[in-house]
Amino acid sequence: MSETLTIEVQPREQTGKNANRRSRSAGKIPAVVYGGGKESVSIEVDRKTLIDMVKGHSGENPIFLLKLGDKERHAMIRHTQVDPVSRQVIHIDFQRVLLDQKVRVAVPVELVGTAHGVKAEGGMLDFVTREVHVECLPGEIPKHLDLDVTGLHVGQHAEAKDLKLPEGVALLDEPDRVIASLGHGRIETDETAEGAAGEPELIKQRKAEE
């Protein structure tokens, strides 16, 4: 389930491109906190502290406890703006959340096991959908959802309804959305092999005739 990460934030007295540039030069990331029936608040967070904090949480939906002086508020990252050149995060949108109210999030899917069709039938597994949308309380957001593919044969597929959902987690995507499918691998037939072997001889023969 999602962890709660506590981080100190500071208010931004000035906003705009120049102010944001100065904030980034000082090792901060400009951000905004919105939602929860309250006005938006402009803040900034220490870049190194945030990066160190979220290491190991890639693809997850951690809950942050933002501490601004004597005020605290739970929030989730809803959007990050990334510089196209440096690939550094240059702005963050935090959305306030209440721990007793459900949220909607995207959760990554992980495949478990080796499909029978891959081991015994020469099939090839296609991982079609790598994340699905769910609804649950903030503290119950799963880090990932497992999909057991061991029973899949060539020509079969697994759907969103086959995912193992923890108690309290509801699937929002269509139940028949394909997550993984198992098709035929590339098999070289005798005719293909003979054709490939014969082509050089045909080329040599044509050159000799010319």
C-alpha positions in Angstrom: 0.0 0.0 0.0 1.1 3.6 -0.4 3.5 5.1 2.0 3.1 8.5 3.6 6.2 10.7 2.9 6.6 13.8 5.2 8.3 16.8 3.6 8.8 20.4 4.7 7.6 23.0 2.1 7.9 26.8 2.0 5.5 29.4 0.7 6.3 31.2 -2.5 5.9 34.9 -2.0 6.4 35.7 -5.7 5.3 33.8 -8.7 6.0 34.0 -12.4 8.8 32.9 -14.7 11.6 35.1 -13.1 10.6 34.1 -9.6 10.4 30.4 -10.6 13.8 30.6 -12.3 15.4 32.0 -9.1 13.7 29.3 -7.1 15.2 26.6 -9.3 18.6 28.2 -9.1 18.4 28.0 -5.3 17.8 24.2 -5.5 14.0 24.4 -5.1 11.1 23.2 -7.2 8.2 25.5 -7.6 4.8 23.9 -6.9 1.2 24.5 -6.2 -1.3 22.8 -3.9 -4.9 22.7 -4.9 -8.2 20.9 -4.3 -9.9 19.9 -1.1 -12.4 22.7 -1.2 -9.7 25.3 -0.5 -7.8 27.9 -2.5 -4.7 27.0 -4.4 -1.4 27.8 -2.5 2.0 28.4 -4.2 4.8 26.6 -2.5 8.3 25.3 -3.2 10.1 22.1 -2.1 13.8 21.3 -1.8 14.8 19.4 -4.9 17.4 17.1 -3.4 15.1 16.2 -0.4 12.2 15.4 -2.7 14.3 13.3 -5.1 15.9 11.3 -2.3 12.5 10.8 -0.8 10.8 9.4 -3.9 13.7 7.1 -4.9 12.4 3.5 -5.0 8.8 4.7 -5.5 8.9 5.0 -9.3 5.4 4.3 -10.8 3.8 4.4 -7.4 1.3 6.8 -5.9 2.8 7.9 -2.5 0.9 10.1 -0.2 2.8 13.2 0.9 2.3 15.0 4.2 3.2 18.6 3.4 4.3 20.6 6.4 4.1 24.3 6.1 5.0 25.9 9.4 2.4 24.6 11.9 0.0 23.5 9.1 -0.1 20.0 7.6 -2.0 18.7 4.6 -2.0 15.3 2.9 -1.6 15.5 -0.9 -0.6 13.5 -4.0 1.4 14.5 -7.0 -1.0 14.9 -9.9 1.2 16.4 -12.5 4.9 17.2 -13.0 6.4 19.5 -15.6 9.7 18.3 -17.0 12.3 20.4 -18.9 12.6 18.9 -22.4 16.4 19.5 -22.5 17.7 18.8 -18.9 14.9 16.3 -18.1 14.6 17.8 -14.7 11.3 18.4 -12.9 10.6 22.1 -13.0 7.1 22.3 -11.5 4.8 20.1 -9.5 1.1 20.1 -9.0 0.0 18.6 -5.6 -3.7 17.7 -5.0 -5.0 17.8 -1.5 -6.5 14.5 -0.3 -8.5 13.4 2.7 -7.6 10.0 4.1 -11.3 9.0 4.5 -12.3 9.9 0.9 -11.6 7.7 -2.1 -9.3 8.8 -4.9 -8.9 7.7 -8.5 -5.4 6.7 -9.6 -3.5 4.7 -12.2 -1.7 1.7 -10.8 1.0 -0.3 -12.6 0.4 -4.0 -13.6 3.1 -6.7 -13.0 3.0 -10.1 -14.8 3.6 -13.1 -12.6 4.9 -16.4 -13.8 5.8 -17.8 -17.3 2.9 -18.6 -19.6 2.5 -22.2 -20.6 2.2 -21.1 -24.2 5.6 -19.5 -24.0 7.3 -22.5 -22.4 5.7 -25.4 -24.3 4.0 -23.9 -27.4 6.6 -21.5 -28.8 4.3 -18.6 -28.2 5.1 -14.9 -27.6 3.6 -12.9 -24.8 2.5 -9.3 -25.6 2.1 -7.0 -22.5 -0.6 -4.8 -23.9 -1.8 -2.7 -20.9 0.8 -1.8 -18.3 -1.4 0.2 -15.9 -5.1 0.4 -15.0 -7.2 2.9 -13.1 -8.7 2.1 -9.7 -10.6 3.8 -7.0 -9.8 3.4 -3.2 -8.9 5.3 -0.1 -5.5 7.1 -0.2 -4.0 4.7 2.3 -5.1 1.6 0.4 -3.5 2.4 -3.0 -1.6 -0.7 -4.1 2.0 -0.3 -5.3 1.1 -2.6 -8.2 -1.5 -5.2 -9.3 -0.4 -8.8 -10.1 -1.6 -10.7 -13.1 -0.9 -14.5 -13.2 -0.2 -15.5 -16.7 1.0 -19.1 -16.1 -2.1 -20.7 -17.5 -2.2 -18.8 -20.8 -2.0 -20.9 -24.0 -1.3 -19.6 -27.5 -4.4 -17.7 -28.8 -5.6 -16.7 -25.3 -5.4 -13.4 -23.5 -5.9 -12.1 -19.9 -8.3 -9.2 -19.1 -8.5 -6.5 -16.5 -11.1 -8.6 -14.6 -8.4 -11.2 -14.1 -6.3 -8.9 -11.9 -6.0 -9.6 -8.2 -7.6 -6.5 -6.5 -7.0 -6.0 -2.8 -10.0 -5.5 -0.6 -11.4 -2.0 -0.8 -9.9 -1.4 -4.3 -12.4 -1.1 -7.2 -11.5 -1.3 -10.9 -12.5 1.7 -13.0 -11.4 0.4 -16.5 -13.6 -1.9 -18.6 -13.4 -5.5 -17.2 -12.7 -6.9 -20.7 -9.8 -4.6 -21.4 -6.9 -6.8 -22.6 -3.8 -6.8 -20.3 -1.7 -9.5 -22.0 -2.2 -11.7 -25.0 -0.3 -14.8 -26.2 0.2 -15.2 -29.9 2.2 -17.4 -32.2 6.0 -16.9 -32.3 7.8 -16.6 -35.6 8.3 -20.1 -36.8 10.4 -20.8 -39.9 8.6 -23.3 -42.2 10.4 -25.8 -44.5 9.1 -23.8 -47.5 10.5 -20.5 -46.1 13.9 -22.2 -45.3 14.1 -23.7 -48.8 13.2 -20.4 -50.4 15.8 -18.5 -48.5 18.4 -21.1 -49.3 17.6 -21.1 -53.0 17.7 -17.4 -53.6 21.5 -17.1 -53.7 21.7 -19.9 -56.3 19.0 -18.2 -58.5 20.9 -14.9 -58.3 24.2 -16.7 -59.3 22.4 -18.5 -62.2 21.0 -15.2 -63.6 24.3 -13.5 -63.4 25.9 -16.4 -65.3 23.3 -16.3 -68.0 23.8 -12.5 -68.4 
